[in-house]
Amino acid sequence: MPGFSMFPPGIKFLLASNVGLYLAQLLFGKVDVGGGPTLNFYIERYFYLWPLHSGNFLPWQLFTYMFLHEGLMHVGLNMFVLWMFGIEIESLWGTKKFLIYYFICGLGGALCHLLLSGFFGMGIGPMLGASGAIFGVLVAFGLTFPDRWIYFYFLIPIKAKWFVGGWIALEVYFLYSANDNVAHLAHLGGAVTGIIYLLVMSGGRILALRRNRAQTPQWGNAAPPPHDGGGFFGRKQQPREGARPRAVDAEYRDLDAGHAASSVNATNVKQARVITQEEIDRILDKIAATGYQNLTEDEREVLFEASRRMEEKR
């Protein structure tokens, strides 16, 4: 992978904030505040997610709990999964949509834990950690790249749809059988919230990349594109032979060859570039086959430019 500066902005922000807050709490958490309780006491009291009936619940805890972790393994595993599965989702959706989705899944996990934990004999103590939002990211990856191979424990190959589905099934099993301090309800709540959100925002269909054909979810359009058998439940139909590739927000201008160098700067040339759906499909197919990290710099620029134009068009 490239350096940290090459990470998408949303992933960079989440990694830095989660790890930074953990390190700050580790270094300064035991410091007395004004000769009274320690900093950790105030963090736990005001920023962990407390049960509704505890008397300690505060509305902002629905969001602050996502940035706090207990132990190196806790924050390390969550951030590893976020990096592994989130970087390509943000690259396809854009930072704004990715962060909205991330926090909605985290909020869904928190509400599920608060409202249902009493039925399972849980909810006595506070909850913390980004796992609810992380499970939403896992669901998005499994539905967007269902046939991507994942090497479990770096050895066992398994397709993403079975990996994510199996992990969710384990959470259901642990919910009824495990005797631990893990908030399994928050995990399941984040996953279910992610599925519902993707169904709603894709107009009733979960859109996914396939090996032969790739397409990014067109969220928020007034009329969704016609069903072509693609997505998680089937294979997309191939375009008719001889059909012209569909252009994405194609913008171009005529340049006089004699004066192009002096009258058009690099920014205008970039804006004038024609980006076709065929070119985007090829890049997305490459991501599905080999991963985002194997794109060339030019391919990354095409992907981000197409995403920017689509955002402006909406």
Residue, then its C-alpha position, 0 to 999 in steps of 0.5 A: m500500500p502507498g503511504f498514509s498520505m495516499f489514504p482516502p480522506g475519510i479513512k485517514f480521518l477515522l484511523a487518525s482520530n481513533v488511534g490518536l484518542y486511544l494513545a492520548q487516553l493511554l498516556f494521559g488517562k490516569v492524570d488527575v484533573g484538578g486534584g480530583p478524579t482522573l481523566n479516564f473517569y470523565i471520559e468514561r462518564y461522559f463519552y462512553l455509551w451508557p444504558l438509558h436507565s443508568g442515569n449516565f446516558l447523554p445524547w452525544q454518547l451515540f457518536t462519541y462511543m465510536f471513537l473510544h476503545e479499551g485495549l490495543m487489540h480492540v482498537g487494532l482489530n477495528m482499525f485493521v478491518l476498517w483499512m482492509f475493507g473501507i479504503e475501496i468503498e470510500s474510493l468508489w463512493g466518495t468521502k462524503k457518502f462513505l462517512i455518512y454511511y459509516f456514522i449511520c451504521g454506528l448509530g444503528g448499532a448503538l440504538c440496537h444495543l440500547l433498545l434490545s440489550g435488556f431482552f438478552g440480559m445485557g446493558i448493565g455497563p457502558m459500551l465503546g468501540a467502532s465495531g458497529a460502524i465497522f460491521g456496516v463497512l463489512v456489509a458494504f464490501g461483501l455486497t459490493f465485491p461479493d466474489r472477491w477472494i479474502y485470505f482468512y488468517f492469510l491462508i484460507p481463501i474465501k469469497a467476500k460474500w461468504f466471509v461477511g455472511g459467516w461472520i454475521a452468523l457467528e455474531v448471531y450465535f455468540l449473541y445467544s451463547a457467548n458469556d463475554n463483554v462483547a456488544h454483539l447486538a451493536h455488531l448486528g445492529g450496524a450490519v442490519t442498518g448497513i443492509i437497510y441503508l444500501l437497499v434504500m439508497s440503491g432504489g430497492r436493489i443492492l448494487a454490486l461489482r461483478r467480475n465481468r461488469a462493474q457499476t457504481p451505485q447511483w444513490g439519490n437519483a430520481a429514477p434508478p437505472p433499469h434492472d439488468g439482472g446484476g448486483f448481488f443476486g445475479r450476473k449483469q447482461q453484457p452490452r450489445e455488440g457494437a453499442r457505443p460506450r455511455a459517457v459519464d458527464a463528458e465535457y470537452r472543448d475545441l482547442d486551437a492547435g497553435h494556441a493550446a499551449s499558451s491559452v489552456n492550463a493544466t486544470n482546464v485540460k483535466q476538466a476537458r477530459v472525456i471519461t467514458q463508462e467503458e473506461i470506468d468499468r475497466i478500472l472498477d474491474k481491475i479493482a475487483a480483480t486485483g485491488y485498489q492499490n494496484l491502480t496506476e496514478d492515472e487510473r486513480e485520477v480518472l476514478f476520482e475525477a468521475s466521482r467529482r463530476m457525478e457529485e457536482k451533477r447531483 
